[in-house]
């Protein structure tokens, strides 16, 4: 080997390293991890934590799934999971969040001509605030709770004004001359009639109100909404199978009524399917919706 040229020895050494690392990283390590994953206590998790009913897989305890009817409406006999932005919804191959922040409060309104024709405007976009408002109304109505929320209109869009007029040295509008409710398309009646003595107008499609000062209006909704935060937001992954105990308890009376069982029976099932804080101190207790709904079907089958 010493008689070989230096460049050839370097290439052979690189080839040996490649073959060795391929063997270790591509075969030995994966096989070792697979073997460890078959140990008792790890095997179920390694294979996907599948949930089964009568021997048939119905989902994974790690992946959220919707409980909706054919029209996309929540089934009243089941607990509901958080809305999803993963793919077309709850797609484990497209885990994703909306990436919209707290300052995302102004909608891009759809073309009314397309709306009248029953078509979808691909350029329209709902702000995070309007999404939160709409979900709060939806789940509030579903469970007979007050769906109102600060900075939301009664119709379920963001209560946001564009205030147009001269500005002072701080950049604030000192004397409004025009005020528009930017998330309420004409001919809607704005959620408030006046702002600082100026009549509030509905938003005209195609108009740019960016020159105005964006002013969210809090309204008189309670400081602590009845519909909890996890009900109106999606998880970072888009496939979170858990909900808060607060939201589960809000849904319990509806479930009990739909299945014709006592509410305390439903509450016991919630407790049985509640996981504690991670490592005993991180996060909050959460309820696994899939396992809870499976337990409901086993102990109190829906008769509707």
SEBAKOL-893970 format. One record per atom (N, C-alpha, C, O): residue number from 1; x, y, z. Coordinates in pm, whole numbers. Example, Ala and Ser with C-alpha at 12.3 -4.5 7.8 and 13.67 -1.06 7.14 Angstrom:
REM residues 2
1,1319,-569,780
1,1230,-450,780
1,1320,-330,780
1,1424,-332,846
2,1285,-225,708
2,1367,-106,714
2,1290,3,787
2,1341,114,804
***
This chain:
REM residues 304
1,83,-121,0
1,0,0,0
1,86,126,0
1,50,227,-59
2,204,118,69
2,288,237,74
2,342,274,-63
2,383,388,-86
3,342,173,-157
3,392,202,-291
3,290,274,-376
3,321,322,-485
4,166,280,-325
4,60,347,-402
4,80,498,-396
4,133,551,-299
5,39,565,-501
5,47,712,-500
5,-34,771,-385
5,-133,711,-342
6,6,885,-336
6,-63,949,-223
6,-209,978,-252
6,-295,957,-166
7,-239,1025,-372
7,-379,1058,-404
7,-466,934,-402
7,-583,941,-365
8,-410,817,-444
8,-488,694,-446
8,-511,644,-303
8,-620,595,-272
9,-407,656,-215
9,-424,614,-76
9,-534,696,-8
9,-612,643,71
10,-540,825,-38
10,-643,910,22
10,-782,869,-25
10,-876,867,54
11,-793,836,-152
11,-923,793,-204
11,-966,660,-144
11,-1084,641,-114
12,-871,567,-127
12,-905,437,-67
12,-946,453,80
12,-1038,387,127
13,-876,544,152
13,-913,570,291
13,-1054,629,299
13,-1133,594,387
14,-1084,719,207
14,-1218,778,204
14,-1324,672,173
14,-1433,674,229
15,-1291,580,82
15,-1385,474,46
15,-1411,382,164
15,-1525,342,189
16,-1302,347,239
16,-1319,261,356
16,-1407,330,461
16,-1493,267,522
17,-1384,460,482
17,-1466,535,578
17,-1612,538,534
17,-1703,524,616
18,-1634,556,404
18,-1770,558,351
18,-1841,425,376
18,-1955,422,422
19,-1771,314,345
19,-1831,182,362
19,-1858,153,510
19,-1963,98,544
20,-1764,191,597
20,-1782,166,740
20,-1900,247,796
20,-1985,193,867
21,-1905,375,762
21,-2014,459,812
21,-2148,417,755
21,-2250,425,824
22,-2149,371,628
22,-2273,322,569
22,-2322,199,645
22,-2442,186,672
23,-2230,110,680
23,-2267,-10,754
23,-2320,26,893
23,-2423,-25,936
24,-2246,115,963
24,-2285,150,1100
24,-2415,232,1103
24,-2509,200,1176
25,-2419,338,1021
25,-2533,430,1026
25,-2653,380,946
25,-2767,412,978
26,-2626,303,841
26,-2735,259,755
26,-2790,123,788
26,-2898,88,740
27,-2719,44,869
27,-2766,-91,900
27,-2763,-121,1050
27,-2866,-151,1109
28,-2645,-111,1111
28,-2632,-149,1251
28,-2718,-60,1341
28,-2794,-110,1424
29,-2705,72,1325
29,-2781,164,1411
29,-2932,148,1393
29,-3002,134,1493
30,-2987,150,1269
30,-3132,131,1254
30,-3182,-1,1312
30,-3289,-6,1373
31,-3104,-110,1292
31,-3146,-240,1346
31,-3145,-238,1499
31,-3231,-298,1563
32,-3045,-170,1556
32,-3038,-162,1702
32,-3157,-83,1758
32,-3218,-123,1857
33,-3189,28,1694
33,-3302,110,1740
33,-3433,32,1723
33,-3520,39,1809
34,-3446,-41,1612
34,-3567,-122,1590
34,-3580,-228,1698
34,-3690,-255,1746
35,-3467,-289,1735
35,-3471,-392,1839
35,-3512,-332,1973
35,-3594,-390,2045
36,-3456,-217,2008
36,-3492,-151,2133
36,-3640,-115,2134
36,-3707,-125,2237
37,-3692,-72,2018
37,-3832,-31,2008
37,-3928,-146,2029
37,-4047,-123,2050
38,-3880,-270,2024
38,-3968,-385,2045
38,-3980,-424,2192
38,-4054,-516,2227
39,-3906,-354,2278
39,-3912,-386,2421
39,-4049,-353,2477
39,-4114,-260,2430
40,-4096,-429,2577
40,-4225,-399,2641
40,-4228,-255,2692
40,-4132,-207,2752
41,-4339,-188,2667
41,-4354,-48,2707
41,-4317,50,2596
41,-4360,165,2598
42,-4238,4,2500
42,-4198,90,2388
42,-4261,46,2257
42,-4277,127,2166
43,-4296,-81,2248
43,-4342,-138,2121
43,-4464,-64,2065
43,-4468,-32,1946
44,-4565,-38,2149
44,-4686,28,2100
44,-4656,168,2049
44,-4706,207,1943
45,-4575,244,2124
45,-4542,380,2082
45,-4463,380,1952
45,-4485,463,1864
46,-4369,286,1941
46,-4285,281,1821
46,-4365,249,1696
46,-4328,290,1586
47,-4473,176,1712
47,-4553,136,1596
47,-4665,233,1565
47,-4748,206,1478
48,-4670,347,1635
48,-4767,450,1600
48,-4876,475,1701
48,-4963,557,1677
49,-4875,405,1815
49,-4977,424,1919
49,-5117,413,1862
49,-5202,498,1888
50,-5141,309,1784
50,-5271,292,1720
50,-5380,266,1824
50,-5356,199,1925
51,-5498,319,1797
51,-5616,290,1878
51,-5706,195,1798
51,-5727,214,1678
52,-5757,94,1865
52,-5837,-7,1798
52,-5975,-19,1861
52,-5992,1,1981
53,-6073,-51,1778
53,-6209,-81,1823
53,-6250,-212,1757
53,-6255,-222,1634
54,-6279,-313,1839
54,-6316,-446,1789
54,-6210,-500,1692
54,-6243,-561,1590
55,-6084,-477,1726
55,-5975,-529,1645
55,-5943,-449,1521
55,-5854,-487,1445
56,-6014,-340,1498
56,-5991,-256,1379
56,-5927,-125,1420
56,-5973,-59,1514
57,-5822,-87,1350
57,-5757,40,1379
57,-5846,156,1338
57,-5896,160,1225
58,-5866,250,1431
58,-5951,365,1402
58,-5874,496,1409
58,-5932,603,1390
59,-5745,489,1435
59,-5664,611,1440
59,-5545,591,1530
59,-5518,480,1577
60,-5474,699,1553
60,-5357,698,1641
60,-5382,794,1756
60,-5440,901,1740
61,-5337,752,1874
61,-5351,838,1991
61,-5264,963,1980
61,-5278,1056,2060
62,-5175,967,1882
62,-5082,1078,1865
62,-5128,1178,1759
62,-5069,1285,1746
63,-5233,1143,1684
63,-5275,1226,1570
63,-5422,1261,1584
63,-5507,1172,1597
64,-5452,1389,1583
64,-5590,1433,1592
64,-5668,1400,1466
64,-5610,1390,1358
65,-5798,1383,1481
65,-5885,1360,1367
65,-6021,1424,1394
65,-6061,1436,1510
66,-6090,1466,1290
66,-6218,1535,1311
66,-6332,1436,1338
66,-6323,1318,1301
67,-6436,1485,1401
67,-6559,1408,1424
67,-6674,1491,1367
67,-6746,1559,1440
68,-6687,1482,1234
68,-6780,1565,1159
68,-6874,1478,1077
68,-6846,1362,1050
69,-6989,1537,1037
69,-7080,1466,948
69,-7038,1489,803
69,-6936,1551,776
70,-7118,1437,711
70,-7083,1444,569
70,-7074,1587,518
70,-7007,1613,418
71,-7143,1681,585
71,-7140,1820,544
71,-7035,1902,617
71,-7027,2024,600
72,-6954,1835,697
72,-6848,1905,769
72,-6892,1970,898
72,-6818,2051,955
73,-7011,1936,947
73,-7060,1992,1072
73,-7023,1901,1189
73,-7019,1779,1174
74,-6995,1959,1307
74,-6957,1877,1423
74,-7068,1780,1462
74,-7185,1818,1468
75,-7032,1655,1489
75,-7126,1556,1539
75,-7150,1582,1687
75,-7056,1583,1766
76,-7275,1605,1724
76,-7306,1648,1860
76,-7280,1540,1964
76,-7265,1571,2083
77,-7274,1413,1922
77,-7253,1305,2018
77,-7106,1280,2049
77,-7073,1193,2129
78,-7017,1357,1986
78,-6874,1337,2006
78,-6807,1465,2054
78,-6851,1576,2024
79,-6701,1447,2130
79,-6616,1560,2165
79,-6543,1606,2038
79,-6506,1524,1953
80,-6523,1736,2028
80,-6458,1793,1911
80,-6312,1823,1940
80,-6275,1855,2053
81,-6230,1813,1837
81,-6088,1841,1849
81,-6060,1978,1786
81,-6148,2035,1721
82,-5940,2030,1805
82,-5904,2161,1752
82,-5904,2160,1599
82,-5873,2059,1537
83,-5939,2274,1541
83,-5930,2288,1396
83,-5785,2272,1351
83,-5692,2286,1430
84,-5766,2242,1223
84,-5633,2207,1173
84,-5597,2284,1048
84,-5682,2312,963
85,-5467,2319,1037
85,-5413,2380,917
85,-5320,2286,842
85,-5249,2328,751
86,-5319,2159,881
86,-5229,2062,819
86,-5290,2009,690
86,-5386,1932,693
87,-5235,2050,576
87,-5289,2008,447
87,-5433,2054,433
87,-5464,2172,451
88,-5521,1960,399
88,-5664,1990,394
88,-5728,1972,531
88,-5851,1979,544
89,-5647,1951,632
89,-5694,1933,768
89,-5657,1798,825
89,-5691,1694,769
90,-5584,1800,938
90,-5548,1679,1012
90,-5470,1580,925
90,-5486,1459,940
91,-5387,1630,837
91,-5307,1545,749
91,-5168,1528,809
91,-5089,1623,809
92,-5135,1409,861
92,-5004,1389,925
92,-4887,1401,830
92,-4773,1412,874
93,-4913,1399,698
93,-4805,1415,600
93,-4781,1561,566
93,-4689,1594,492
94,-4864,1650,621
94,-4849,1793,591
94,-4863,1876,719
94,-4933,1977,720
95,-4796,1833,824
95,-4808,1905,951
95,-4759,2048,934
95,-4649,2072,885
96,-4843,2141,975
96,-4808,2283,957
96,-4902,2370,1037
96,-5014,2331,1071
97,-4853,2489,1068
97,-4934,2592,1132
97,-4966,2699,1029
97,-4911,2700,919
98,-5055,2790,1066
98,-5093,2897,973
98,-4987,3005,964
98,-4982,3081,867
99,-4901,3013,1068
99,-4795,3115,1074
99,-4851,3257,1072
99,-4787,3350,1022
100,-4970,3274,1127
100,-5028,3407,1140
100,-5010,3455,1283
100,-5030,3379,1378
101,-4973,3582,1298
101,-4943,3636,1429
101,-5054,3722,1485
101,-5159,3739,1423
102,-5028,3777,1603
102,-5130,3855,1674
102,-5167,3983,1601
102,-5276,4037,1623
103,-5078,4034,1516
103,-5108,4157,1444
103,-5186,4133,1315
103,-5217,4228,1242
104,-5217,4008,1286
104,-5294,3974,1165
104,-5442,3993,1195
104,-5509,3899,1238
105,-5494,4115,1172
105,-5631,4148,1214
105,-5718,4198,1099
105,-5837,4222,1119
106,-5661,4215,979
106,-5738,4270,867
106,-5757,4164,760
106,-5660,4106,712
107,-5883,4139,722
107,-5914,4041,618
107,-5887,4098,479
107,-5889,4219,459
108,-5861,4008,385
108,-5866,4044,242
108,-6001,3996,193
108,-6024,3876,180
109,-6090,4089,164
109,-6229,4055,135
109,-6243,3989,-3
109,-6167,4021,-95
110,-6339,3898,-16
110,-6359,3831,-145
110,-6432,3920,-244
110,-6503,4014,-206
111,-6413,3890,-372
111,-6483,3962,-479
111,-6631,3930,-471
111,-6669,3814,-486
112,-6717,4030,-448
112,-6861,4002,-435
112,-6922,3939,-560
112,-7018,3864,-549
113,-6867,3969,-678
113,-6919,3909,-800
113,-6899,3758,-798
113,-6986,3682,-841
114,-6782,3713,-748
114,-6756,3569,-738
114,-6845,3506,-631
114,-6893,3394,-648
115,-6866,3578,-522
115,-6951,3526,-415
115,-7093,3507,-466
115,-7156,3405,-439
116,-7144,3605,-541
116,-7281,3594,-595
116,-7292,3479,-693
116,-7398,3417,-707
117,-7182,3449,-761
117,-7183,3339,-858
117,-7157,3204,-793
117,-7152,3101,-860
118,-7141,3206,-660
118,-7116,3081,-589
118,-6976,3028,-606
118,-6951,2909,-588
119,-6882,3116,-642
119,-6744,3073,-663
119,-6656,3124,-549
119,-6694,3214,-474
120,-6539,3065,-538
120,-6444,3103,-434
120,-6339,3197,-490
120,-6282,3174,-597
121,-6314,3304,-416
121,-6210,3399,-456
121,-6079,3354,-394
121,-6062,3361,-272
122,-5986,3307,-476
122,-5860,3254,-426
122,-5770,3363,-367
122,-5675,3333,-294
123,-5801,3488,-397
123,-5720,3599,-343
123,-5769,3646,-207
123,-5699,3720,-138
124,-5888,3603,-169
124,-5942,3643,-39
124,-5865,3571,72
124,-5817,3459,54
125,-5856,3637,188
125,-5784,3577,300
125,-5843,3624,431
125,-5865,3743,453
126,-5870,3528,518
126,-5925,3558,649
126,-5812,3582,748
126,-5718,3503,755
127,-5821,3689,823
127,-5718,3720,923
127,-5727,3623,1041
127,-5829,3557,1060
128,-5620,3616,1118
128,-5621,3532,1238
128,-5731,3577,1333
128,-5799,3494,1393
129,-5749,3707,1348
129,-5851,3757,1440
129,-5990,3710,1397
129,-6067,3663,1481
130,-6022,3722,1270
130,-6154,3678,1222
130,-6170,3528,1239
130,-6278,3481,1273
131,-6063,3452,1215
131,-6070,3307,1234
131,-6103,3274,1379
131,-6188,3188,1406
132,-6038,3342,1473
132,-6064,3321,1615
132,-6208,3358,1649
132,-6276,3285,1721
133,-6255,3471,1596
133,-6392,3515,1623
133,-6495,3414,1571
133,-6591,3381,1640
134,-6474,3365,1450
134,-6568,3271,1389
134,-6570,3139,1465
134,-6677,3082,1487
135,-6453,3089,1503
135,-6449,2963,1580
135,-6517,2980,1715
135,-6586,2889,1761
136,-6498,3094,1779
136,-6559,3116,1909
136,-6711,3112,1899
136,-6778,3054,1984
137,-6765,3175,1795
137,-6909,3170,1775
137,-6956,3028,1744
137,-7059,2983,1796
138,-6881,2957,1659
138,-6920,2821,1619
138,-6926,2728,1739
138,-7026,2658,1758
139,-6821,2725,1819
139,-6819,2633,1931
139,-6907,2681,2045
139,-6960,2600,2121
140,-6923,2812,2059
140,-7016,2863,2159
140,-7159,2821,2127
140,-7232,2779,2217
141,-7198,2833,2001
141,-7332,2792,1961
141,-7350,2642,1977
141,-7456,2596,2020
142,-7248,2565,1942
142,-7257,2419,1952
142,-7283,2374,2096
142,-7362,2282,2119
143,-7218,2440,2192
143,-7228,2396,2331
143,-7312,2488,2419
143,-7306,2479,2542
144,-7392,2576,2357
144,-7481,2662,2434
144,-7409,2759,2524
144,-7458,2792,2632
145,-7292,2806,2481
145,-7214,2900,2561
145,-7205,3035,2491
145,-7234,3047,2372
146,-7166,3135,2566
146,-7147,3269,2511
146,-7021,3268,2423
146,-6910,3251,2474
147,-7039,3286,2293
147,-6926,3282,2201
147,-6863,3417,2176
147,-6774,3429,2092
148,-6906,3519,2249
148,-6848,3653,2230
148,-6704,3656,2277
148,-6662,3578,2363
149,-6629,3749,2219
149,-6485,3756,2248
149,-6440,3901,2227
149,-6492,3970,2139
150,-6342,3948,2307
150,-6291,4083,2284
150,-6239,4099,2142
150,-6177,4009,2087
151,-6264,4216,2084
151,-6219,4253,1950
151,-6288,4173,1840
151,-6236,4161,1729
152,-6405,4118,1871
152,-6485,4046,1771
152,-6623,4111,1758
152,-6678,4158,1857
153,-6677,4113,1638
153,-6813,4163,1618
153,-6912,4052,1650
153,-6874,3935,1665
154,-7039,4088,1662
154,-7143,3989,1689
154,-7159,3891,1574
154,-7207,3780,1593
155,-7119,3933,1454
155,-7131,3846,1337
155,-7012,3751,1322
155,-7014,3663,1236
156,-6909,3768,1405
156,-6797,3675,1404
156,-6680,3714,1316
156,-6612,3626,1263
157,-6655,3842,1298
157,-6535,3887,1229
157,-6460,3982,1321
157,-6513,4027,1423
158,-6336,4013,1285
158,-6257,4104,1367
158,-6315,4244,1370
158,-6346,4302,1266
159,-6330,4298,1490
159,-6384,4434,1507
159,-6269,4534,1491
159,-6208,4577,1589
160,-6242,4569,1366
160,-6124,4651,1335
160,-6164,4768,1245
160,-6236,4750,1147
161,-6116,4886,1279
161,-6143,5007,1202
161,-6015,5056,1134
161,-5905,5039,1186
162,-6033,5117,1017
162,-5927,5196,956
162,-5968,5341,973
162,-6068,5386,917
163,-5890,5414,1052
163,-5922,5554,1083
163,-5831,5642,999
163,-5708,5640,1014
164,-5893,5719,910
164,-5818,5799,813
164,-5830,5947,850
164,-5938,5997,879
165,-5717,6017,847
165,-5716,6159,879
165,-5575,6205,907
165,-5482,6124,905
166,-5557,6333,933
166,-5423,6386,962
166,-5368,6327,1092
166,-5442,6298,1186
167,-5235,6310,1095
167,-5171,6249,1210
167,-5086,6351,1287
167,-5038,6449,1232
168,-5070,6322,1416
168,-4989,6410,1499
168,-4843,6363,1497
168,-4807,6274,1420
169,-4760,6423,1580
169,-4618,6392,1579
169,-4588,6249,1623
169,-4479,6197,1594
170,-4682,6183,1692
170,-4662,6044,1734
170,-4707,5944,1628
170,-4687,5824,1645
171,-4768,5992,1520
171,-4816,5904,1415
171,-4959,5862,1432
171,-5012,5788,1349
172,-5026,5910,1538
172,-5167,5876,1561
172,-5256,5976,1486
172,-5222,6093,1472
173,-5371,5925,1439
173,-5467,6013,1372
173,-5525,6110,1475
173,-5585,6067,1573
174,-5506,6238,1453
174,-5550,6340,1550
174,-5694,6384,1524
174,-5765,6422,1617
175,-5736,6378,1398
175,-5872,6422,1366
175,-5928,6332,1254
175,-5901,6356,1136
176,-6005,6229,1292
176,-6059,6138,1190
176,-6150,6211,1093
176,-6233,6294,1133
177,-6134,6180,963
177,-6226,6234,864
177,-6302,6122,792
177,-6404,6147,727
178,-6251,5998,806
178,-6319,5882,749
178,-6284,5760,832
178,-6168,5739,868
179,-6385,5678,862
179,-6364,5558,942
179,-6435,5441,874
179,-6552,5450,839
180,-6362,5330,855
180,-6415,5215,783
180,-6398,5089,868
180,-6291,5065,924
181,-6503,5008,876
181,-6493,4877,939
181,-6439,4781,834
181,-6514,4731,750
182,-6309,4755,838
182,-6241,4692,724
182,-6278,4545,702
182,-6256,4493,593
183,-6333,4478,803
183,-6366,4337,787
183,-6514,4312,759
183,-6559,4197,755
184,-6590,4420,739
184,-6733,4407,710
184,-6760,4465,572
184,-6765,4587,554
185,-6777,4378,475
185,-6796,4420,336
185,-6935,4478,316
185,-7033,4428,371
186,-6942,4584,236
186,-7071,4642,201
186,-7157,4539,128
186,-7105,4462,47
187,-7288,4538,155
187,-7368,4639,226
187,-7389,4613,374
187,-7495,4649,427
188,-7294,4552,444
188,-7310,4521,585
188,-7326,4649,668
188,-7275,4756,632
189,-7398,4635,778
189,-7409,4746,873
189,-7294,4734,972
189,-7284,4632,1040
190,-7207,4834,981
190,-7090,4825,1070
190,-7129,4796,1214
190,-7238,4831,1258
191,-7039,4731,1288
191,-7067,4687,1425
191,-7083,4804,1521
191,-7145,4789,1626
192,-7026,4921,1487
192,-7053,5043,1563
192,-7090,5152,1464
192,-7042,5154,1350
193,-7176,5244,1508
193,-7226,5348,1418
193,-7127,5462,1401
193,-7112,5516,1291
194,-7058,5500,1509
194,-6968,5616,1504
194,-6838,5587,1578
194,-6833,5505,1670
195,-6734,5658,1536
195,-6607,5654,1608
195,-6554,5796,1617
195,-6521,5859,1516
196,-6546,5847,1740
196,-6501,5985,1766
196,-6578,6086,1680
196,-6521,6177,1622
197,-6710,6064,1677
197,-6797,6157,1608
197,-6808,6140,1459
197,-6880,6215,1393
198,-6738,6042,1402
198,-6741,6019,1257
198,-6818,5891,1229
198,-6796,5789,1296
199,-6907,5894,1132
199,-6986,5777,1097
199,-6895,5666,1042
199,-6809,5692,958
200,-6917,5545,1089
200,-6838,5431,1044
200,-6900,5372,918
200,-7021,5349,914
201,-6819,5348,816
201,-6866,5293,689
201,-6828,5146,677
201,-6734,5099,741
202,-6903,5074,595
202,-6864,4937,562
202,-6752,4942,458
202,-6726,5046,398
203,-6685,4830,438
203,-6570,4824,348
203,-6615,4796,205
203,-6693,4704,180
204,-6566,4876,112
204,-6595,4858,-30
204,-6487,4772,-94
204,-6368,4800,-79
205,-6528,4666,-164
205,-6431,4574,-224
205,-6340,4650,-322
205,-6387,4731,-402
206,-6213,4623,-314
206,-6115,4685,-404
206,-6055,4812,-350
206,-5954,4860,-404
207,-6114,4871,-244
207,-6058,4992,-186
207,-5940,4958,-95
207,-5942,4856,-26
208,-5838,5042,-96
208,-5721,5023,-11
208,-5730,5119,108
208,-5724,5241,92
209,-5745,5061,225
209,-5757,5142,347
209,-5627,5141,427
209,-5627,5174,546
210,-5518,5104,361
210,-5390,5094,429
210,-5337,5227,480
210,-5254,5230,571
211,-5383,5337,422
211,-5335,5468,468
211,-5387,5502,607
211,-5329,5587,675
212,-5493,5438,648
212,-5553,5468,778
212,-5481,5400,893
212,-5402,5308,873
213,-5509,5446,1012
213,-5457,5384,1133
213,-5547,5267,1170
213,-5669,5283,1182
214,-5489,5149,1187
214,-5566,5030,1222
214,-5598,5032,1370
214,-5508,5036,1454
215,-5728,5028,1401
215,-5773,5039,1540
215,-5868,4924,1574
215,-5984,4927,1533
216,-5821,4822,1647
216,-5913,4718,1695
216,-6000,4774,1808
216,-5954,4852,1891
217,-6127,4732,1809
217,-6222,4779,1910
217,-6255,4662,2003
217,-6302,4558,1957
218,-6232,4679,2131
218,-6247,4569,2224
218,-6392,4523,2242
218,-6417,4403,2252
219,-6485,4616,2247
219,-6624,4580,2271
219,-6649,4548,2417
219,-6563,4573,2502
220,-6769,4490,2446
220,-6806,4464,2585
220,-6807,4315,2618
220,-6875,4274,2712
221,-6735,4233,2543
221,-6726,4090,2572
221,-6654,4069,2705
221,-6573,4152,2745
222,-6682,3958,2774
222,-6617,3933,2903
222,-6466,3918,2889
222,-6416,3875,2785
223,-6393,3955,2994
223,-6247,3948,2993
223,-6201,3803,2973
223,-6102,3778,2904
224,-6272,3709,3035
224,-6240,3567,3020
224,-6352,3502,2939
224,-6459,3476,2994
225,-6332,3477,2811
225,-6437,3420,2726
225,-6480,3282,2774
225,-6401,3208,2834
226,-6605,3248,2748
226,-6656,3116,2786
226,-6593,3006,2702
226,-6571,2895,2752
227,-6564,3035,2576
227,-6500,2937,2489
227,-6349,2949,2507
227,-6293,3055,2479
228,-6281,2844,2552
228,-6138,2853,2585
228,-6049,2873,2464
228,-6092,2854,2350
229,-5926,2912,2490
229,-5833,2951,2383
229,-5803,2837,2287
229,-5791,2861,2167
230,-5789,2713,2337
230,-5753,2605,2246
230,-5864,2571,2149
230,-5838,2509,2046
231,-5988,2610,2179
231,-6099,2586,2087
231,-6096,2679,1967
231,-6151,2647,1862
232,-6031,2795,1982
232,-6033,2895,1875
232,-5900,2907,1803
232,-5887,2988,1711
233,-5802,2827,1843
233,-5672,2828,1777
233,-5635,2687,1733
233,-5681,2589,1792
234,-5553,2677,1631
234,-5502,2547,1588
234,-5363,2526,1649
234,-5296,2623,1685
235,-5321,2401,1661
235,-5191,2372,1719
235,-5080,2401,1618
235,-5107,2418,1499
236,-4957,2406,1666
236,-4844,2430,1577
236,-4828,2321,1473
236,-4791,2349,1359
237,-4856,2197,1511
237,-4843,2086,1416
237,-4966,2073,1327
237,-4956,2024,1215
238,-5081,2117,1377
238,-5206,2099,1302
238,-5270,1964,1325
238,-5377,1938,1270
239,-5207,1876,1405
239,-5263,1743,1427
239,-5266,1708,1576
239,-5258,1590,1611
240,-5276,1806,1661
240,-5279,1783,1805
240,-5405,1704,1842
240,-5516,1749,1813
241,-5391,1587,1906
241,-5509,1508,1942
241,-5571,1548,2075
241,-5673,1492,2114
242,-5511,1643,2145
242,-5556,1678,2280
242,-5630,1811,2283
242,-5610,1898,2199
243,-5716,1825,2382
243,-5781,1952,2413
243,-5765,1977,2562
243,-5730,1886,2637
244,-5792,2099,2605
244,-5782,2131,2746
244,-5897,2068,2824
244,-6003,2039,2767
245,-5875,2047,2953
245,-5984,1996,3037
245,-6099,2096,3042
245,-6215,2058,3055
246,-6065,2225,3032
246,-6168,2330,3034
246,-6263,2315,2914
246,-6384,2326,2929
247,-6206,2290,2796
247,-6292,2275,2678
247,-6370,2143,2684
247,-6486,2138,2644
248,-6308,2039,2734
248,-6379,1912,2747
248,-6499,1927,2841
248,-6607,1874,2812
249,-6480,1998,2951
249,-6590,2018,3046
249,-6700,2104,2987
249,-6817,2085,3020
250,-6664,2199,2898
250,-6766,2279,2830
250,-6851,2193,2737
250,-6971,2218,2722
251,-6790,2091,2676
251,-6862,2005,2582
251,-6942,1895,2651
251,-7032,1837,2591
252,-6911,1866,2778
252,-6971,1753,2848
252,-7124,1756,2852
252,-7185,1652,2825
253,-7190,1868,2883
253,-7337,1868,2886
253,-7398,1832,2751
253,-7499,1761,2746
254,-7340,1878,2641
254,-7392,1843,2508
254,-7380,1693,2484
254,-7474,1630,2434
255,-7265,1635,2519
255,-7243,1492,2499
255,-7344,1412,2581
255,-7403,1316,2532
256,-7362,1451,2707
256,-7456,1380,2795
256,-7598,1386,2740
256,-7669,1285,2741
257,-7639,1503,2691
257,-7774,1517,2636
257,-7791,1435,2509
257,-7894,1372,2489
258,-7689,1437,2421
258,-7698,1365,2294
258,-7705,1214,2315
258,-7771,1143,2239
259,-7637,1165,2419
259,-7632,1020,2444
259,-7731,975,2551
259,-7745,856,2578
260,-7799,1072,2613
260,-7899,1037,2713
260,-7841,976,2838
260,-7899,881,2893
261,-7728,1027,2884
261,-7663,975,3004
261,-7636,1089,3101
261,-7634,1205,3060
262,-7616,1058,3230
262,-7589,1165,3328
262,-7458,1238,3297
262,-7362,1178,3248
263,-7456,1365,3327
263,-7337,1446,3300
263,-7217,1398,3381
263,-7104,1402,3332
264,-7240,1351,3505
264,-7126,1308,3586
264,-7059,1184,3529
264,-6940,1160,3552
265,-7134,1105,3453
265,-7075,988,3386
265,-6978,1032,3278
265,-6871,972,3260
266,-7015,1136,3206
266,-6926,1191,3104
266,-6803,1253,3169
266,-6692,1238,3118
267,-6823,1320,3279
267,-6710,1384,3348
267,-6610,1281,3399
267,-6489,1306,3400
268,-6659,1166,3443
268,-6567,1060,3486
268,-6484,1008,3370
268,-6366,978,3386
269,-6545,999,3253
269,-6471,955,3134
269,-6365,1059,3095
269,-6256,1023,3050
270,-6397,1184,3113
270,-6298,1290,3087
270,-6178,1271,3179
270,-6064,1278,3134
271,-6204,1247,3306
271,-6094,1227,3402
271,-6009,1106,3364
271,-5887,1110,3375
272,-6075,999,3320
272,-6002,876,3285
272,-5913,895,3162
272,-5816,821,3145
273,-5945,993,3077
273,-5869,1014,2954
273,-5789,1143,2957
273,-5752,1197,2853
274,-5762,1191,3078
274,-5681,1312,3097
274,-5538,1274,3130
274,-5513,1194,3221
275,-5444,1331,3056
275,-5302,1309,3085
275,-5250,1424,3169
275,-5295,1537,3154
276,-5156,1395,3259
276,-5102,1497,3347
276,-4997,1582,3278
276,-4971,1567,3158
277,-4937,1672,3354
277,-4830,1756,3302
277,-4707,1672,3267
277,-4676,1574,3335
278,-4639,1712,3162
278,-4517,1642,3123
278,-4414,1652,3234
278,-4385,1761,3283
279,-4358,1537,3273
279,-4260,1528,3380
279,-4313,1582,3512
279,-4237,1611,3605
280,-4446,1597,3519
280,-4508,1639,3643
280,-4515,1789,3665
280,-4577,1834,3761
281,-4451,1868,3576
281,-4453,2013,3601
281,-4463,2097,3473
281,-4486,2217,3483
282,-4446,2038,3356
282,-4448,2118,3233
282,-4586,2110,3167
282,-4646,2003,3159
283,-4635,2226,3120
283,-4762,2229,3050
283,-4881,2214,3142
283,-4870,2233,3263
284,-4994,2180,3084
284,-5119,2165,3157
284,-5178,2027,3127
284,-5147,1968,3024
285,-5263,1975,3217
285,-5333,1849,3186
285,-5413,1863,3057
285,-5465,1970,3027
286,-5422,1755,2981
286,-5491,1758,2853
286,-5573,1630,2835
286,-5545,1528,2898
287,-5674,1638,2749
287,-5764,1526,2726
287,-5744,1475,2584
287,-5749,1553,2489
288,-5722,1344,2569
288,-5707,1284,2437
288,-5847,1259,2380
288,-5921,1176,2431
289,-5881,1331,2274
289,-6016,1328,2220
289,-6051,1192,2159
289,-6163,1144,2175
290,-5955,1130,2090
290,-5984,1001,2026
290,-6014,894,2130
290,-6115,825,2120
291,-5929,880,2230
291,-5953,776,2331
291,-6079,805,2411
291,-6149,712,2452
292,-6109,933,2433
292,-6230,970,2505
292,-6354,932,2425
292,-6449,877,2481
293,-6355,960,2295
293,-6471,925,2212
293,-6488,774,2198
293,-6600,724,2191
294,-6376,701,2195
294,-6384,554,2191
294,-6447,503,2321
294,-6532,414,2318
295,-6404,560,2433
295,-6461,520,2563
295,-6609,551,2568
295,-6686,473,2624
296,-6651,663,2512
296,-6793,698,2507
296,-6872,593,2431
296,-6977,548,2478
297,-6824,555,2315
297,-6895,456,2233
297,-6903,320,2302
297,-7000,247,2285
298,-6800,287,2381
298,-6802,157,2449
298,-6899,156,2566
298,-6971,58,2587
299,-6901,267,2642
299,-6981,268,2766
299,-7121,325,2747
299,-7213,291,2822
300,-7139,412,2647
300,-7271,474,2626
300,-7293,493,2477
300,-7287,606,2429
301,-7319,385,2401
301,-7337,396,2255
301,-7446,498,2219
301,-7550,507,2285
302,-7421,572,2113
302,-7517,672,2067
302,-7635,602,2001
302,-7618,513,1917
303,-7755,642,2041
303,-7877,575,1992
303,-7947,653,1882
303,-8053,611,1835
304,-7892,764,1841
304,-7960,849,1742
304,-7954,793,1605
304,-8007,853,1511
***
